[in-house]
Amino acid sequence: MLAQIENESENSKSQVIEVSAFATQQSKATEEISKSIERVVEGAMENAIIARQTSTVADYLRTLTTR
């Protein structure tokens, strides 16, 4: 009986260690995804700035052609 309890305790311990390892892996994957999303957002912001600058230049060129 005591050996069975010890065996079940070891099984539970192994399962907890396995769940902990999976949680750690998931946390690292979530962090990597978050960093990737952050880079995409930064790129989109830079593209928006470039688009505004392009629009400003286009407006200026249009004023030159209507003079």
C-alpha positions as CSV (number, residue, x, y, z in Angstrom):
1,M,0.0,0.0,0.0
2,L,2.8,2.4,1.0
3,A,4.7,1.6,-2.2
4,Q,1.6,2.3,-4.3
5,I,1.2,5.7,-2.6
6,E,4.8,6.5,-3.3
7,N,4.5,5.4,-6.9
8,E,1.4,7.6,-7.4
9,S,3.2,10.5,-5.8
10,E,6.1,10.1,-8.2
11,N,3.7,9.9,-11.1
12,S,2.0,13.1,-9.9
13,K,5.4,14.8,-9.4
14,S,6.4,13.8,-13.0
15,Q,3.2,15.2,-14.4
16,V,3.6,18.5,-12.5
17,I,7.2,18.8,-13.9
18,E,5.9,18.1,-17.4
19,V,3.1,20.7,-17.1
20,S,5.7,23.2,-15.8
21,A,7.9,22.5,-18.8
22,F,5.0,23.0,-21.2
23,A,4.0,26.2,-19.5
24,T,7.6,27.5,-19.8
25,Q,7.7,26.6,-23.5
26,Q,4.3,28.3,-24.1
27,S,5.5,31.4,-22.3
28,K,8.6,31.7,-24.5
29,A,6.5,31.2,-27.6
30,T,4.0,33.9,-26.5
31,E,7.0,36.2,-25.9
32,E,8.3,35.6,-29.4
33,I,4.9,36.2,-31.0
34,S,4.6,39.4,-29.0
35,K,7.9,40.6,-30.2
36,S,7.0,39.8,-33.8
37,I,3.7,41.7,-33.5
38,E,5.6,44.6,-32.1
39,R,8.0,44.6,-35.1
40,V,5.0,44.5,-37.5
41,V,3.4,47.5,-35.7
42,E,6.6,49.4,-35.8
43,G,6.9,48.7,-39.6
44,A,3.3,49.8,-40.1
45,M,4.0,53.1,-38.2
46,E,7.0,53.7,-40.3
47,N,5.0,53.0,-43.5
48,A,2.3,55.5,-42.4
49,I,5.0,58.2,-41.9
50,I,6.4,57.5,-45.3
51,A,2.9,57.6,-46.8
52,R,2.3,61.0,-45.2
53,Q,5.6,62.3,-46.5
54,T,4.8,61.0,-50.0
55,S,1.4,62.7,-49.9
56,T,3.0,66.0,-48.9
57,V,5.5,65.8,-51.7
58,A,2.7,64.9,-54.2
59,D,0.7,67.9,-53.0
60,Y,3.7,70.2,-53.4
61,L,4.4,68.9,-56.9
62,R,0.7,69.4,-57.8
63,T,1.0,73.1,-56.7
64,L,4.0,73.5,-59.0
65,T,2.2,72.2,-62.0
66,T,-0.8,74.5,-61.5
67,R,1.2,77.7,-61.4
